[in-house]
Amino acid sequence: MPARCGQNGAMLVINDLSVRIAGQLLIEAASAQVPAGARVGLVGRNGAGKTTLFRVIAGDITPEQGSVGLPARARVGRLAQEAPAGGESLIETVLAADTERTLLLCEAQTARDPHRIAEIGTRLADIGAYAAPARAAAILDGLGFNEQSQQCRCSELSGGWRMRVALAAQLFTEPDLLLLDEPTNYLDLEGTLWLEEHLSRYPRTVLVISHDRDLLDNAVDHILHLDRRQLTLYRGGYSAFERQRRERQALDVKLSKQREAERRRLAAFVDRFRAKASKARQAQSRLKRLAKLEPSLGPTIDSGKPIVFAEPARRVSPPIVALDTVAVGYEPGVPVLRGLSLRIDADDRIALLGPNGNGKSTLSKLIAGRLSASHGRIVRAERLEVGYFAQHQLDELVPTESAFAHFRRLMLDAPEAKVRARAGAVGFSGEAADTPVAQLSGGEKARLLLGLAAFGAPHLLILDEPTNHLDVEGRAALIEAINTFSGAVILISHDRYLLDACADRLWLVADRTAVVFDGDLDDYRDLVLGRRRRDAAVPSRDSRADFRDSRVEARRLSAAKREELAPLRNRIKAAETAMTRFATEIARIDAELASDLVVRDPGKLAALAKARAHAVDALARSEEEWLEASAAYEGAQV
């Protein structure tokens, strides 16, 4: 069990801690102090030992050496290993997590001693027992359960939704030290936004493992970094941590250079005067100093492996997908979404917003061609290639096969070097390409699946929660890959940092349809949190009518915008056609100029040279026209 402490107002004191798992040393002589009331983000590369540290703090693992200290009677809370699946309702499950309240209420029903009855009543008032149902309901609502669903039994929910209930129970009990390991993996964007705000106001100490940059910037005030088996505590959020770490690394580089220069100077002195009796004592002194100047390991700057998406081999005419009053569902006559009138262009970056269960994945499957429309018309560009990534596809990877083997199945006639190059483009180079999938981490499996999804050089890439298993560096690599990809991308993610960095259009999936959201992610955050703060779980009839009216108005404005932009799109298309024509003409003339017959005919040579000059000028004018029209089109969309 963890040792007890209370020094200097610290909630958690880690002293000279070393932890070894299966023979591997994950933490070595590490020390850190977490102040009481701090909200701390625990960060580090995947596999560094973050979850292992949680288990040591909770007392599940005995360290090899050192100790973990907590104040006397401190309550430590963390998510249960198994989600609740009993017959109790969600609200009952959350209320039962406060065992003291539950026991006191039971005792109050049977107590006969007036003094004990008074003690029970006082204690129940002190712990806010009578306001607890409202507080539990508010937490459940924040995590996506309305008043009606709070009365459902836990056994009726899927595993992901039950984990939300487990999270609600821990937030409700408000332990002195709350340990949260990747809590947003079970949430949608709306739940993540609520949790971020809730943790920023949490009244006790929180230690959260997360790779969500926005949560680490907005909800925590310290970062605890586990790196090279050591722990370092930084003040501020993740952006402040990165800045401080860069400054420290720059200082380490400077000190390392100074130390190496001192080593060279001392070594030169020793080599020069070692044999001279008059300098022997000084040489020996410098030898001792030289021995103390051990070579510096130098700073290690995390540089995650890149992710590269294969570029489309050719462009397709816009729009690449157009939906006109489309309905879609899984059962005849029961549409999940309807009235869909949307358009996707060749370089769009679209984020789908809306709570889980509203149809975001259904819409993405419809666009990908995995679901057929039950009503309306869908127009897709000729020879459109679509790449699709979803978390459930991780189960489709063959555990006994390597990344190389997965790519080999898609490249049967390609030489081995080319197959290994494709595996290396998604982070599997050298021996990593031959490692069986069963031995890969969740992040490595996600990287492999991303590479397989984009294998066919798609014009449209649909990514459904691509970041769940990626660490911060992996997410940064994904952002870079999306932003350099020339095709269109549709994103479904609870990672607001990813959406902020990549998406330039937002679609709101709600009320059994999807519309263009007129605003940015800050506006959407305000909308979500504003709704969650209202007492009513279900919108009034007037508010639903207002939403329908706004949806109709949004569609009208969207149609007007498309009509307004049509001339610019036509200019862009005409310029692209001209550019292709003139480039082809130049290539034809160049081929003729290379002919021996033309070289021997001065008149023909001069005519071809003149024609080529005209074609080059025309190509330049077409390019200028394309650039001007494209800039005007982008400006009109803002």
C-alpha positions in Angstrom: 0.0 0.0 0.0 1.2 3.6 -0.6 2.9 5.3 2.4 1.2 8.2 4.1 2.5 11.7 4.0 1.4 15.3 4.5 4.4 17.4 4.0 4.4 20.8 2.4 0.8 20.6 1.4 1.5 17.8 -1.1 -1.2 15.4 -2.1 1.2 12.9 -3.7 4.9 12.4 -2.9 6.9 10.0 -5.2 10.3 9.3 -3.6 13.1 7.5 -5.4 10.7 5.2 -7.1 11.8 2.3 -9.3 9.3 0.0 -11.0 10.1 -3.1 -13.1 7.5 -5.0 -15.1 8.2 -8.3 -16.8 11.9 -7.6 -16.4 11.7 -4.2 -18.0 12.6 -1.1 -15.9 10.0 1.5 -16.6 10.7 4.0 -13.8 14.1 4.4 -12.2 14.8 6.4 -9.0 12.2 8.9 -9.9 10.9 11.6 -7.5 8.1 14.2 -7.8 5.6 16.0 -5.6 2.1 16.8 -6.7 0.5 19.8 -4.7 -2.9 19.3 -3.1 -5.6 20.7 -5.3 -3.5 20.5 -8.4 -4.9 19.3 -11.7 -2.1 17.4 -13.4 -1.7 15.9 -16.8 0.6 12.8 -16.9 2.2 12.7 -20.3 4.9 10.5 -22.0 5.3 8.3 -25.0 3.2 5.2 -25.4 4.8 2.4 -23.3 6.7 4.8 -21.1 4.9 3.4 -18.0 2.1 6.0 -17.2 -0.6 3.4 -16.5 1.9 1.4 -14.4 2.5 4.5 -12.3 -1.2 4.7 -11.7 -1.3 1.1 -10.5 1.6 1.8 -8.1 -0.2 4.9 -6.7 -3.4 2.8 -6.2 -1.4 0.1 -4.5 -1.9 -2.6 -7.1 1.8 -2.9 -7.8 4.7 -3.0 -5.3 7.7 -0.9 -6.5 11.2 -2.4 -6.7 12.4 0.5 -4.6 11.1 3.9 -3.2 7.7 4.9 -2.1 4.5 6.7 -3.0 3.1 8.8 -0.2 -0.5 10.1 0.4 -2.0 12.1 3.3 -3.7 10.0 6.0 -7.3 9.0 5.2 -7.0 10.3 1.6 -9.4 8.7 -0.8 -8.1 7.7 -4.2 -10.6 7.1 -7.0 -10.1 5.7 -10.5 -12.2 4.1 -13.2 -13.1 0.5 -12.5 -11.5 -2.1 -14.7 -14.9 -3.4 -15.6 -17.8 -1.1 -16.5 -21.0 -1.4 -14.4 -23.5 -3.9 -16.0 -26.1 -4.6 -13.3 -29.8 -4.1 -13.3 -29.7 -0.8 -11.5 -30.6 2.4 -13.3 -27.8 4.8 -14.3 -28.7 7.3 -11.7 -28.9 4.6 -9.0 -25.5 3.3 -10.1 -23.9 6.7 -9.8 -25.5 7.5 -6.4 -24.4 4.1 -5.0 -20.8 5.0 -5.7 -20.9 7.3 -2.6 -20.7 4.5 -0.2 -20.8 6.7 2.9 -24.1 8.4 1.8 -25.6 5.0 0.9 -24.7 3.5 4.3 -25.9 6.6 6.3 -29.3 6.6 4.4 -29.7 2.9 5.2 -28.9 3.4 8.8 -31.2 6.4 9.1 -34.1 4.1 8.3 -33.4 1.8 11.2 -31.7 4.0 13.8 -33.6 4.5 17.1 -31.1 6.4 19.2 -32.0 10.1 19.0 -28.3 11.1 19.4 -27.3 8.8 16.5 -30.2 10.0 14.4 -29.0 13.6 14.9 -25.4 12.6 14.0 -26.6 10.9 10.8 -28.7 13.9 9.8 -25.7 16.3 10.5 -23.3 14.2 8.5 -25.8 13.8 5.6 -26.1 17.5 5.5 -22.3 18.0 5.6 -21.7 15.7 2.6 -24.6 17.2 0.6 -26.5 14.0 0.5 -29.9 15.6 -0.2 -28.6 17.5 -3.2 -26.7 14.4 -4.5 -29.4 13.2 -6.9 -29.4 16.5 -8.7 -25.6 16.6 -8.8 -25.5 13.0 -10.2 -28.1 13.8 -12.8 -26.1 16.9 -13.9 -22.9 14.8 -14.3 -24.7 12.1 -16.3 -26.3 14.8 -18.5 -22.9 16.3 -19.1 -21.6 12.9 -20.3 -24.5 12.5 -22.7 -27.4 10.9 -20.7 -30.6 12.8 -20.7 -33.3 12.5 -18.0 -35.0 9.6 -19.7 -31.9 7.6 -20.4 -30.7 8.0 -16.8 -33.5 5.7 -15.8 -32.3 2.9 -18.1 -30.5 -0.1 -16.7 -26.7 -0.3 -17.1 -27.1 -3.8 -18.6 -28.9 -2.2 -21.5 -25.9 -0.1 -22.6 -22.9 -1.0 -24.8 -19.5 -1.2 -23.2 -18.5 2.3 -24.2 -21.6 3.9 -22.7 -21.2 1.9 -19.5 -17.7 3.3 -19.2 -19.2 6.7 -19.3 -21.4 5.7 -16.3 -18.2 4.5 -14.5 -16.6 7.9 -15.2 -19.7 9.7 -13.9 -19.6 7.7 -10.7 -15.9 8.7 -10.0 -16.6 12.3 -10.8 -19.6 12.2 -8.5 -17.7 10.8 -5.5 -15.0 13.5 -5.7 -12.1 11.5 -4.2 -9.2 13.5 -2.8 -7.0 12.1 -5.6 -8.8 11.3 -8.8 -6.8 9.1 -11.3 -8.2 9.2 -14.9 -6.5 7.1 -17.6 -7.5 8.4 -21.1 -11.1 9.3 -20.1 -12.0 10.9 -23.4 -11.5 7.6 -25.3 -15.1 6.8 -24.3 -16.5 10.2 -25.1 -17.7 12.1 -28.2 -16.6 15.8 -28.7 -19.6 17.1 -26.7 -18.8 14.9 -23.7 -15.1 15.9 -24.0 -15.9 19.6 -24.0 -18.1 19.1 -20.9 -15.4 17.0 -19.1 -12.7 19.6 -19.9 -14.8 22.3 -18.2 -15.7 20.0 -15.3 -12.1 19.1 -14.6 -11.0 22.7 -14.8 -13.3 23.3 -11.8 -12.6 20.1 -9.9 -12.3 21.0 -6.2 -9.6 18.4 -5.3 -6.5 16.8 -6.9 -6.6 15.2 -10.4 -4.0 13.2 -12.2 -5.1 12.5 -15.8 -3.4 10.5 -18.5 -4.4 12.0 -21.8 -3.1 12.8 -25.3 -5.9 15.4 -25.9 -4.0 18.7 -26.3 -7.0 20.9 -25.6 -7.8 19.1 -22.4 -4.2 19.3 -21.3 -4.1 23.0 -22.0 -7.5 24.0 -20.6 -8.3 21.6 -17.8 -4.9 21.1 -16.0 -2.4 23.5 -14.3 0.6 21.1 -14.1 2.2 18.6 -16.4 4.0 15.6 -15.0 6.3 14.2 -17.7 7.5 10.6 -17.7 10.5 10.4 -19.9 13.6 8.2 -19.9 12.3 6.5 -16.7 12.3 9.9 -14.9 9.5 12.2 -13.7 9.6 16.0 -14.1 6.8 18.3 -12.9 6.1 21.5 -14.9 3.7 24.4 -14.1 1.1 25.3 -16.6 -0.7 23.4 -19.4 0.7 21.4 -22.3 1.7 24.4 -24.4 3.6 25.9 -21.4 5.2 22.4 -20.8 6.4 22.2 -24.5 7.9 25.7 -24.3 9.7 25.0 -21.0 10.9 21.7 -22.3 12.3 23.3 -25.5 14.1 25.9 -23.3 15.5 23.1 -21.1 16.6 21.1 -24.1 18.3 24.2 -25.6 20.1 24.7 -22.3 21.1 21.0 -22.2 22.5 21.4 -25.7 24.5 24.4 -24.7 25.8 22.7 -21.5 26.6 19.6 -23.5 28.7 21.6 -25.9 30.5 23.4 -23.1 31.2 20.1 -21.4 32.5 18.5 -24.6 34.8 21.5 -25.2 36.1 21.2 -21.6 36.8 17.5 -22.2 38.8 18.2 -25.3 40.8 21.0 -23.6 41.6 18.7 -20.6 42.5 15.8 -22.9 44.8 17.9 -24.9 46.6 19.1 -21.8 47.0 15.6 -20.4 48.3 14.3 -23.7 50.8 17.1 -24.0 52.2 17.1 -20.4 51.7 13.6 -19.2 55.4 12.7 -19.7 56.8 15.9 -18.2 57.8 15.6 -14.5 57.2 19.3 -13.9 53.6 19.0 -15.1 52.9 15.5 -13.8 50.8 16.6 -10.8 48.8 19.0 -12.9 48.2 16.3 -15.5 47.0 13.9 -12.8 44.6 16.5 -11.5 43.2 17.1 -14.9 42.8 13.3 -15.4 40.6 13.2 -12.4 38.5 16.1 -13.6 38.3 14.5 -17.0 37.0 11.2 -15.5 34.2 13.2 -13.8 33.1 14.7 -17.1 31.1 11.7 -18.3 29.9 12.1 -21.8 26.5 13.7 -21.8 23.5 11.7 -23.1 22.3 15.0 -24.5 18.6 16.0 -24.8 16.2 13.7 -26.6 13.5 15.6 -28.5 10.4 13.5 -29.2 10.2 13.1 -32.9 7.3 10.8 -33.7 7.4 8.7 -36.8 5.7 10.4 -39.8 2.4 9.4 -41.3 2.1 9.7 -45.1 -1.1 9.3 -47.1 -0.7 8.2 -50.7 -1.7 11.1 -53.0 -4.5 10.6 -55.6 -3.0 9.7 -58.9 -5.4 12.1 -60.8 -7.9 14.8 -60.0 -11.6 14.3 -60.3 -14.1 16.9 -61.3 -15.9 18.7 -58.4 -18.1 18.1 -56.6 -16.7 14.7 -55.8 -19.9 13.9 -53.9 -23.3 15.7 -53.9 -26.4 14.7 -51.9 -29.8 16.0 -52.9 -32.6 15.5 -50.3 -31.2 12.1 -49.4 -32.5 9.8 -46.7 -30.6 6.8 -45.2 -31.2 4.1 -42.6 -30.7 0.5 -41.7 -34.4 -0.6 -41.9 -36.9 0.1 -44.7 -39.1 3.1 -43.8 -37.0 4.0 -40.7 -34.5 6.6 -41.8 -31.7 7.5 -39.4 -31.0 10.7 -41.4 -33.2 12.5 -44.0 -33.3 15.7 -46.0 -29.5 15.6 -46.6 -28.5 18.2 -49.2 -24.7 18.5 -49.0 -21.7 18.9 -51.3 -18.1 17.8 -51.0 -15.3 19.3 -53.1 -11.9 17.9 -54.0 -9.9 19.6 -51.2 -12.5 19.9 -48.4 -11.6 19.4 -44.8 -15.0 18.6 -43.1 -15.6 17.8 -39.4 -18.9 16.1 -38.4 -20.3 17.5 -35.2 -23.0 16.1 -33.0 -23.4 13.7 -30.0 -22.8 10.0 -30.5 -25.9 8.2 -31.6 -27.1 11.1 -33.9 -25.9 9.5 -37.1 -22.3 10.7 -37.8 -21.0 7.2 -38.6 -24.2 6.5 -40.6 -23.5 9.7 -42.7 -19.9 8.7 -43.2 -20.9 5.2 -44.4 -23.4 6.7 -46.8 -20.7 9.0 -48.3 -18.2 6.1 -48.5 -20.8 4.0 -50.4 -21.1 1.4 -47.6 -24.8 2.3 -47.2 -27.3 3.0 -49.9 -29.7 5.9 -49.9 -33.4 5.0 -49.3 -34.5 8.3 -50.9 -33.1 11.2 -52.9 -30.1 11.3 -55.2 -26.3 10.9 -54.7 -23.9 12.0 -57.4 -20.3 10.8 -57.1 -17.4 11.8 -59.4 -16.4 9.2 -62.0 -13.8 6.8 -60.7 -13.9 8.3 -57.2 -11.7 6.4 -54.7 -12.7 6.6 -51.0 -10.5 5.5 -48.1 -12.3 4.7 -44.8 -10.9 4.3 -41.3 -12.9 3.4 -38.2 -11.8 2.2 -34.8 -13.7 -1.1 -35.0 -11.6 -2.1 -38.0 -8.7 -2.7 -35.6 -10.3 -6.1 -35.0 -10.0 -6.9 -38.7 -6.2 -6.9 -38.6 -4.7 -10.4 -38.6 -2.9 -10.8 -35.2 -0.3 -13.3 -36.5 0.7 -11.2 -39.6 3.1 -8.3 -39.7 2.6 -4.8 -41.2 4.7 -6.0 -44.2 2.4 -9.0 -44.7 -0.7 -6.7 -44.6 0.8 -4.5 -47.3 2.0 -7.5 -49.3 -1.6 -8.7 -49.8 -2.3 -5.4 -51.5 0.9 -5.4 -53.6 1.2 -9.0 -54.8 3.3 -8.2 -57.8 5.5 -5.5 -56.3 9.1 -6.1 -55.4 9.9 -6.4 -51.7 11.6 -3.1 -51.5 8.5 -1.3 -52.7 6.3 -3.1 -50.2 8.7 -2.2 -47.3 8.7 1.4 -48.5 4.9 1.6 -48.2 5.1 0.1 -44.7 7.9 2.5 -43.8 5.7 5.5 -44.9 3.3 4.8 -42.0 6.1 4.1 -39.4 7.0 0.5 -39.9 10.5 0.4 -41.2 13.3 -2.2 -40.5 12.4 -4.8 -38.0 9.1 -3.1 -37.1 7.7 -4.1 -40.4 8.1 -7.8 -39.5 6.6 -7.5 -36.0 3.3 -9.5 -35.7 0.2 -7.3 -35.1 -0.5 -9.1 -31.8 2.7 -7.5 -30.4 1.9 -4.0 -31.6 0.6 -1.3 -29.3 -2.8 0.3 -29.9 -1.2 3.3 -31.4 0.9 1.2 -33.8 -2.2 -0.7 -34.9 -4.0 2.6 -35.6 -1.0 3.7 -37.7 -1.1 0.5 -39.7 -4.8 0.8 -40.2 -4.5 4.4 -41.3 -1.9 3.3 -43.9 -4.1 0.5 -45.2 -7.2 2.8 -45.4 -5.3 5.3 -47.6 -3.5 2.6 -49.6 -5.5 3.1 -52.8 -4.5 6.8 -53.1 -8.1 7.9 -52.4 -9.6 11.2 -53.5 -11.7 11.2 -50.2 -10.4 10.0 -46.9 -13.0 9.4 -44.1 -11.5 9.1 -40.6 -13.8 8.0 -37.8 -12.1 8.6 -34.4 -8.5 8.1 -35.7 -6.7 9.4 -32.6 -8.0 7.1 -29.8 -4.8 5.1 -29.5 -2.3 7.7 -30.8 0.0 9.6 -28.4 0.7 13.3 -28.7 3.5 12.8 -31.3 1.3 10.4 -33.3 -1.5 12.9 -33.3 0.9 15.6 -34.5 2.0 13.3 -37.3 -1.6 12.7 -38.2 -2.3 16.4 -38.4 0.7 16.9 -40.7 -0.5 14.0 -42.9 -4.0 15.4 -43.2 -2.8 19.0 -43.9 -0.4 17.9 -46.6 -2.9 15.4 -48.3 -4.2 16.9 -51.5 -7.5 15.0 -51.4 -10.7 15.7 -49.3 -11.0 14.6 -45.7 -14.0 14.0 -43.5 -13.3 13.8 -39.7 -15.2 12.4 -36.8 -13.3 13.0 -33.6 -13.5 14.0 -30.0 -10.1 15.6 -30.3 -10.8 19.3 -30.7 -7.1 20.1 -31.2 -7.1 17.9 -34.3 -10.4 19.4 -35.6 -9.1 23.0 -35.0 -5.8 22.2 -36.8 -7.4 20.4 -39.9 -11.1 21.2 -40.4 -12.2 24.2 -42.4 -15.9 23.2 -42.7 -18.3 22.0 -40.0 -21.4 19.9 -40.5 -23.8 19.5 -37.6 -25.5 16.1 -37.4 -28.6 16.5 -35.2 -32.4 16.2 -35.3 -32.1 13.3 -37.8 -30.4 15.4 -40.5 -27.1 17.2 -41.2 -26.6 20.8 -42.0 -23.6 23.2 -42.5 -22.8 24.7 -39.1 -22.4 28.5 -39.4 -19.6 29.1 -36.9 -16.3 27.7 -35.6 -15.5 25.2 -32.9 -15.5 27.9 -30.2 -19.1 28.7 -31.2 -20.0 25.1 -31.1 -18.4 24.7 -27.7 -20.5 27.6 -26.4 -23.6 26.0 -27.9 -22.9 22.6 -26.3 -22.0 23.9 -22.9 -24.8 26.4 -23.0 -27.4 23.7 -23.6 -25.9 21.5 -20.9 -26.2 24.2 -18.4 -29.9 24.5 -19.0 -32.2 22.6 -16.7 -34.4 21.1 -19.3 -32.9 17.9 -20.8 -35.3 17.9 -23.7 -35.8 21.1 -25.9 -39.3 22.6 -25.7 -41.6 22.4 -28.7 -40.8 26.0 -29.6 -37.0 25.4 -29.4 -37.4 22.3 -31.7 -39.4 24.4 -34.1 -36.7 27.1 -34.0 -34.1 24.5 -34.8 -36.1 23.3 -37.8 -36.6 26.8 -39.0 -32.9 27.5 -38.6 -32.1 24.3 -40.5 -34.3 25.3 -43.4 -32.7 28.8 -43.4 -29.3 27.2 -43.3 -30.1 25.0 -46.3 -31.5 28.1 -48.2 -28.3 30.1 -47.4 -26.2 27.1 -48.4 -28.0 26.8 -51.8 -27.7 30.6 -52.3 -24.0 30.4 -51.5 -23.5 27.5 -54.0 -25.3 29.5 -56.7 -23.2 32.6 -55.9 -20.0 30.6 -56.2 -20.9 28.7 -59.4 -19.3 31.3 -61.8 -16.0 31.0 -59.9 -16.1 27.2 -59.9 -16.7 27.4 -63.7 -13.7 29.7 -64.1 -11.6 27.3 -62.1 -12.7 24.3 -64.1 -12.2 26.2 -67.4 -8.7 27.2 -66.4 -7.8 23.6 -65.3 -9.0 22.4 -68.7 -6.9 25.0 -70.5 -3.9 24.2 -68.4 -4.2 20.5 -69.3 -4.6 21.3 -73.0 -1.6 23.6 -73.2 0.6 21.4 -71.1 -0.3 18.5 -73.5 0.5 20.7 -76.5 3.9 21.7 -75.1 4.7 18.0 -74.5 3.7 17.2 -78.1 5.9 20.0 -79.6 8.8 19.0 -77.4 8.6 15.4 -78.8 8.6 16.8 -82.3 11.5 19.1 -81.6 13.5 16.0 -80.5 12.9 14.3 -83.9 15.9 14.1 -86.3 13.7 15.1 -89.2 12.7 18.4 -87.7 16.3 19.2 -86.9 17.2 18.9 -90.6 14.2 21.3 -91.6 15.0 24.8 -90.4 11.6 26.1 -91.4 9.7 23.4 -89.4 12.0 24.0 -86.5 11.3 27.7 -86.4 7.5 27.1 -86.7 7.5 24.6 -83.8 9.6 27.0 -81.7 7.1 29.8 -82.2 4.2 27.5 -81.5 5.9 26.3 -78.3 6.4 29.9 -77.2 2.7 30.7 -77.7 1.7 27.6 -75.8 4.0 28.5 -72.9 2.5 32.0 -72.8 -1.0 30.6 -72.9 -0.2 28.1 -70.1 1.1 30.9 -67.9 -2.1 32.9 -68.5 -4.2 29.9 -67.7 -2.3 29.3 -64.5 -2.7 33.0 -63.5 -6.4 32.7 -64.2 -6.6 29.5 -62.1 -4.8 31.2 -59.2 -6.9 34.3 -59.4 -10.2 32.3 -59.5 -9.1 29.9 -56.8 -8.2 32.8 -54.5 -11.5 34.5 -55.2 -13.4 31.2 -54.5 -11.6 30.7 -51.2 -12.2 34.3 -50.2 -15.9 34.0 -51.0 -16.2 30.9 -48.8 -14.9 32.7 -45.7 
